[in-house]
Amino acid sequence: MRIVRHYEHGGPSVLRVEETEKPVSAPGEVLIRTEAVGVNFAECQRRQGIAVGGPADLPGSPGGDVAGVVESVGEGVVNVSPGDRVVAGVGSNAYAEYVVNRSDWLFTIPQGIEAGPATSLPIPGQTAYHVIATAGQLQPGQSVLVHAAAGGVGHLLVQLAKALGAGTVIATASSPEKLEFAKSLGADLAFDYSQDGWDEQILTATGGQGVDLVLETVGGDILSRSVPLIRQFGRMVVYGSAGGEVPSVDVADLFDNKTVLGFSMWGLMYRQPEVMAAGAKVLLDLVGSGRVRPVVHAHVPLAEAVRAHEMMEARSQMGRVVLVP
């Protein structure tokens, strides 16, 4: 079978397609024949060796969200059977024609959902749900600011905010096209954070009060300038650093009853699996009912994984970039 690997840290060009043996499912695992693999920006950072959570091991093969058909199951697996359509967040060796994964870390794909959109369910979808509901503790009617609102997680956050009862949803992105995309998904207001004065525009739009909940994944100056946008008794949840820099936050800036907290989906998965399971049910219901609609920006052949990573690093996508065998 084909798999994408890299033997050094660096730009997208370090990725290469190789032939290898098909993996075998161990006890508690399933073997999945891949239909689509969702590309996550964190894997671009890990490939570069600059990820906050640590660089990719070498030799490496990126992780991702794999949608496909169960080929076989290992001993003790009872929740799925060969022939079932499933999707799983796979930590490594995900860019491949076949992958193995723990049986308790996958979803059955809702009826009517194609493989490409289904790749948004595990890592992006669960991250989005728990950022806004578990860590962010969104309450009905509260205002929400979503940074990078056109990205793989951000475009889900805009929709989830509306579906979970938010009042005003404010989106930021880096181009007019992305701002229109965010509005088409339900954002009430949208501002270009690549332009000077975006933060002042948001303060003006909120009557100088700021928002109840800021959802931040860019880092750097965007994070720093977002702290004053937190409303009194409001919260900011930081769940990534696409810009590669996580600045310090001055505690003195939080004395007006503000909270800034960090979120790790993997930490929640390992430490509180029951919370993950409850969130997965809500997420599947929302996607299955059409209230949240994962968007695929591009389907890219597995053999062109380099192009997929180039697209991600250019920040040109609106929604999900998906690899297909």
C-alpha positions as CSV (number, residue, x, y, z in Angstrom):
1,M,0.0,0.0,0.0
2,R,1.0,3.7,-0.3
3,I,1.9,5.8,2.7
4,V,3.3,9.4,3.0
5,R,6.4,9.7,5.2
6,H,9.2,12.2,5.9
7,Y,12.7,11.7,7.2
8,E,13.5,15.2,8.2
9,H,11.8,18.3,9.5
10,G,11.2,21.1,7.0
11,G,8.9,22.4,4.3
12,P,6.2,20.4,2.5
13,S,8.8,19.0,0.0
14,V,10.1,16.7,2.7
15,L,7.0,14.6,2.3
16,R,7.3,11.5,0.1
17,V,5.1,8.7,-1.0
18,E,6.4,5.1,-0.3
19,E,5.2,1.6,-0.7
20,T,4.9,-0.5,2.5
21,E,3.0,-3.5,3.9
22,K,-0.6,-3.2,4.8
23,P,-0.9,-3.0,8.7
24,V,-2.7,-5.6,10.7
25,S,-5.2,-4.8,13.5
26,A,-4.1,-5.9,16.9
27,P,-6.5,-6.7,19.8
28,G,-8.8,-3.7,20.4
29,E,-7.9,-2.2,17.0
30,V,-9.6,-2.0,13.6
31,L,-8.1,-1.9,10.1
32,I,-9.7,0.9,8.0
33,R,-9.5,1.1,4.2
34,T,-9.1,4.8,3.6
35,E,-11.6,6.9,1.6
36,A,-10.5,10.3,2.8
37,V,-7.9,11.9,5.2
38,G,-8.5,15.3,6.7
39,V,-5.3,17.4,6.8
40,N,-4.8,19.3,10.1
41,F,-2.6,22.4,10.4
42,A,-0.9,21.1,13.5
43,E,0.6,18.3,11.4
44,C,2.2,21.0,9.2
45,Q,3.8,22.5,12.2
46,R,4.9,19.1,13.5
47,R,6.5,18.3,10.1
48,Q,8.3,21.7,10.3
49,G,9.5,20.8,13.9
50,I,7.9,23.9,15.4
51,A,4.7,22.5,17.0
52,V,3.9,23.7,20.5
53,G,3.2,20.1,21.5
54,G,6.5,18.9,20.1
55,P,7.9,18.1,16.6
56,A,7.1,14.9,14.7
57,D,9.2,11.9,15.5
58,L,11.6,10.9,12.7
59,P,11.0,9.0,10.5
60,G,7.5,10.4,10.6
61,S,4.1,10.0,8.9
62,P,1.5,12.7,9.7
63,G,-1.6,12.1,11.7
64,G,-5.0,13.1,10.5
65,D,-8.7,12.3,10.4
66,V,-9.4,9.1,8.4
67,A,-12.8,8.2,7.0
68,G,-13.2,4.8,5.4
69,V,-14.6,1.3,5.6
70,V,-13.7,-1.2,8.3
71,E,-11.6,-4.0,6.6
72,S,-11.1,-6.2,9.7
73,V,-11.3,-6.0,13.5
74,G,-8.9,-7.3,16.1
75,E,-9.7,-9.5,19.0
76,G,-12.2,-8.0,21.5
77,V,-13.7,-5.4,19.1
78,V,-17.5,-5.5,19.4
79,N,-18.6,-1.9,18.6
80,V,-17.9,-2.1,14.8
81,S,-17.8,-4.8,12.2
82,P,-16.2,-5.3,8.8
83,G,-18.0,-3.2,6.2
84,D,-19.0,-0.4,8.6
85,R,-18.2,3.2,7.5
86,V,-16.2,4.9,10.2
87,V,-14.0,7.9,10.9
88,A,-11.2,8.2,13.4
89,G,-8.6,10.7,14.6
90,V,-5.3,8.9,13.9
91,G,-2.2,10.1,15.7
92,S,0.3,9.0,13.0
93,N,0.6,7.0,9.8
94,A,-2.7,8.5,8.7
95,Y,-1.7,9.5,5.1
96,A,-2.1,6.0,3.9
97,E,-4.4,3.7,1.9
98,Y,-5.0,1.6,5.1
99,V,-4.7,2.6,8.7
100,V,-5.2,0.9,12.1
101,N,-6.7,2.6,15.1
102,R,-8.2,1.9,18.5
103,S,-11.8,0.8,18.2
104,D,-12.9,3.2,21.0
105,W,-11.5,6.2,19.2
106,L,-13.7,6.2,16.2
107,F,-17.3,7.2,15.1
108,T,-19.7,5.5,12.8
109,I,-20.3,8.0,10.0
110,P,-23.9,9.3,10.0
111,Q,-26.0,8.2,7.1
112,G,-25.9,10.6,4.2
113,I,-22.5,12.1,5.2
114,E,-19.8,11.7,2.5
115,A,-16.2,10.7,3.5
116,G,-14.7,14.1,2.9
117,P,-17.0,16.1,5.3
118,A,-16.9,13.2,7.7
119,T,-13.2,13.8,8.3
120,S,-14.2,16.9,10.2
121,L,-15.8,14.9,13.0
122,P,-12.9,13.5,15.0
123,I,-10.2,16.1,15.6
124,P,-11.6,19.4,14.2
125,G,-15.2,18.6,15.3
126,Q,-14.5,17.4,18.8
127,T,-12.0,20.2,19.3
128,A,-14.6,22.8,18.2
129,Y,-17.3,21.3,20.3
130,H,-15.3,21.1,23.5
131,V,-13.6,24.4,23.0
132,I,-16.9,26.2,22.9
133,A,-19.0,24.0,25.2
134,T,-16.7,22.3,27.7
135,A,-13.9,24.8,28.1
136,G,-15.7,27.9,26.9
137,Q,-18.9,27.0,28.8
138,L,-21.0,29.0,26.3
139,Q,-24.4,30.0,27.7
140,P,-27.4,30.9,25.6
141,G,-27.4,34.5,24.4
142,Q,-23.7,35.1,25.1
143,S,-21.5,36.8,22.4
144,V,-18.6,34.9,20.8
145,L,-15.5,35.9,18.9
146,V,-14.1,33.3,16.6
147,H,-10.6,33.9,15.2
148,A,-9.5,32.1,12.0
149,A,-13.2,31.6,11.3
150,A,-12.7,30.1,7.8
151,G,-10.3,27.3,8.9
152,G,-10.9,23.6,9.5
153,V,-11.9,24.2,13.2
154,G,-13.0,27.8,12.9
155,H,-15.8,27.2,10.3
156,L,-17.3,24.6,12.6
157,L,-17.0,27.0,15.6
158,V,-19.1,29.6,13.9
159,Q,-21.9,27.1,13.2
160,L,-21.6,25.4,16.7
161,A,-21.9,28.8,18.3
162,K,-25.2,29.4,16.6
163,A,-26.5,25.9,17.1
164,L,-25.7,26.1,20.8
165,G,-27.6,29.3,21.3
166,A,-25.0,32.1,21.1
167,G,-26.2,35.6,20.6
168,T,-23.9,37.7,18.4
169,V,-21.2,35.7,16.7
170,I,-18.2,37.7,15.5
171,A,-15.7,36.2,13.0
172,T,-12.2,37.2,12.0
173,A,-10.2,36.0,9.0
174,S,-7.5,37.3,6.7
175,S,-9.4,38.1,3.4
176,P,-12.7,39.4,2.2
177,E,-13.5,36.0,0.7
178,K,-13.0,34.3,4.0
179,L,-15.1,36.9,5.8
180,E,-18.0,36.3,3.4
181,F,-17.6,32.5,3.9
182,A,-17.9,33.0,7.7
183,K,-21.0,35.1,7.2
184,S,-22.5,32.4,5.0
185,L,-22.2,30.0,7.9
186,G,-23.9,32.3,10.4
187,A,-21.5,34.9,11.6
188,D,-23.3,38.1,12.4
189,L,-20.2,40.3,12.0
190,A,-16.8,39.7,10.4
191,F,-13.5,41.7,10.6
192,D,-10.2,41.3,8.7
193,Y,-7.5,40.7,11.4
194,S,-4.8,41.3,8.8
195,Q,-5.8,45.0,8.8
196,D,-4.9,47.6,11.4
197,G,-7.6,48.5,13.9
198,W,-9.6,45.2,13.7
199,D,-9.7,45.0,17.5
200,E,-10.9,48.6,17.9
201,Q,-13.6,47.8,15.4
202,I,-14.8,44.9,17.5
203,L,-14.8,47.0,20.6
204,T,-16.9,49.6,18.8
205,A,-19.3,47.0,17.5
206,T,-19.8,45.7,21.1
207,G,-20.4,49.1,22.6
208,G,-16.9,49.0,24.2
209,Q,-17.9,46.0,26.3
210,G,-16.1,43.2,24.4
211,V,-17.4,39.7,24.1
212,D,-18.3,36.9,26.6
213,L,-16.2,34.2,24.9
214,V,-13.1,34.5,22.7
215,L,-11.9,31.4,20.8
216,E,-8.3,31.8,19.8
217,T,-5.9,29.7,17.8
218,V,-3.6,32.1,16.0
219,G,-1.3,33.2,18.8
220,G,1.2,36.1,18.6
221,D,-0.2,39.6,18.3
222,I,-3.7,38.3,17.7
223,L,-3.8,36.7,21.1
224,S,-2.3,39.7,22.9
225,R,-4.8,42.1,21.3
226,S,-7.7,39.9,22.1
227,V,-7.3,40.0,25.9
228,P,-8.8,43.5,26.0
229,L,-11.8,42.2,24.0
230,I,-12.8,39.9,26.8
231,R,-15.9,41.2,28.5
232,Q,-16.1,41.5,32.3
233,F,-16.6,38.0,33.6
234,G,-15.8,36.7,30.2
235,R,-13.4,34.0,29.0
236,M,-10.8,33.3,26.3
237,V,-10.0,29.7,25.3
238,V,-6.7,29.3,23.5
239,Y,-6.6,26.0,21.6
240,G,-3.6,26.4,19.2
241,S,-0.9,28.7,17.8
242,A,-1.0,28.7,14.1
243,G,1.4,31.6,14.0
244,G,3.9,29.6,16.0
245,E,4.2,32.0,18.9
246,V,2.3,31.9,22.2
247,P,2.8,35.2,24.1
248,S,2.5,35.7,27.8
249,V,-0.6,37.2,29.3
250,D,-0.2,39.7,32.1
251,V,-2.3,38.6,35.1
252,A,-3.0,42.3,35.8
253,D,-5.0,42.4,32.6
254,L,-7.3,39.8,34.0
255,F,-8.2,41.4,37.3
256,D,-11.6,42.6,35.9
257,N,-12.9,39.0,36.4
258,K,-11.6,37.7,33.1
259,T,-10.3,34.2,32.4
260,V,-7.8,32.9,29.9
261,L,-7.4,29.1,29.7
262,G,-5.7,26.6,27.4
263,F,-7.4,23.6,25.8
264,S,-6.0,20.3,24.5
265,M,-8.3,17.8,22.9
266,W,-5.9,15.0,23.4
267,G,-5.6,15.8,27.1
268,L,-9.4,15.6,27.4
269,M,-9.5,12.4,25.4
270,Y,-7.0,10.7,27.7
271,R,-8.1,12.2,31.0
272,Q,-11.8,12.5,30.7
273,P,-13.0,10.0,28.0
274,E,-16.6,10.1,29.4
275,V,-16.7,13.9,28.6
276,M,-15.4,13.2,25.1
277,A,-18.1,10.5,24.6
278,A,-20.9,12.8,25.7
279,G,-19.6,15.6,23.4
280,A,-19.3,13.2,20.4
281,K,-23.0,12.3,20.7
282,V,-24.1,16.0,20.6
283,L,-21.7,16.6,17.7
284,L,-23.0,13.7,15.7
285,D,-26.6,14.8,16.3
286,L,-25.8,18.3,15.1
287,V,-24.0,17.1,12.0
288,G,-26.5,14.4,11.2
289,S,-29.4,16.9,11.4
290,G,-27.6,19.3,9.2
291,R,-27.4,22.1,11.8
292,V,-23.6,21.9,11.5
293,R,-22.2,21.4,8.0
294,P,-18.5,20.5,7.6
295,V,-17.2,22.1,4.4
296,V,-14.5,20.6,2.2
297,H,-12.4,23.2,0.4
298,A,-10.4,20.7,-1.8
299,H,-9.9,17.0,-2.4
300,V,-6.2,16.4,-3.1
301,P,-4.8,13.0,-4.3
302,L,-2.7,11.2,-1.7
303,A,0.2,11.3,-4.0
304,E,0.1,15.1,-3.9
305,A,0.3,15.5,-0.1
306,V,3.0,18.1,-0.7
307,R,0.4,20.3,-2.5
308,A,-2.1,19.8,0.4
309,H,0.4,21.0,2.9
310,E,1.4,23.9,0.7
311,M,-2.3,24.9,0.5
312,M,-2.6,24.7,4.3
313,E,0.5,26.8,4.9
314,A,-0.7,29.4,2.4
315,R,-3.8,29.8,4.5
316,S,-5.8,29.8,1.3
317,Q,-8.4,27.2,2.3
318,M,-12.0,27.8,3.5
319,G,-13.0,24.7,5.4
320,R,-11.3,21.4,5.1
321,V,-8.4,20.1,2.9
322,V,-8.8,16.4,2.3
323,L,-6.5,13.7,0.8
324,V,-8.0,10.9,-1.2
325,P,-6.3,7.7,-2.3
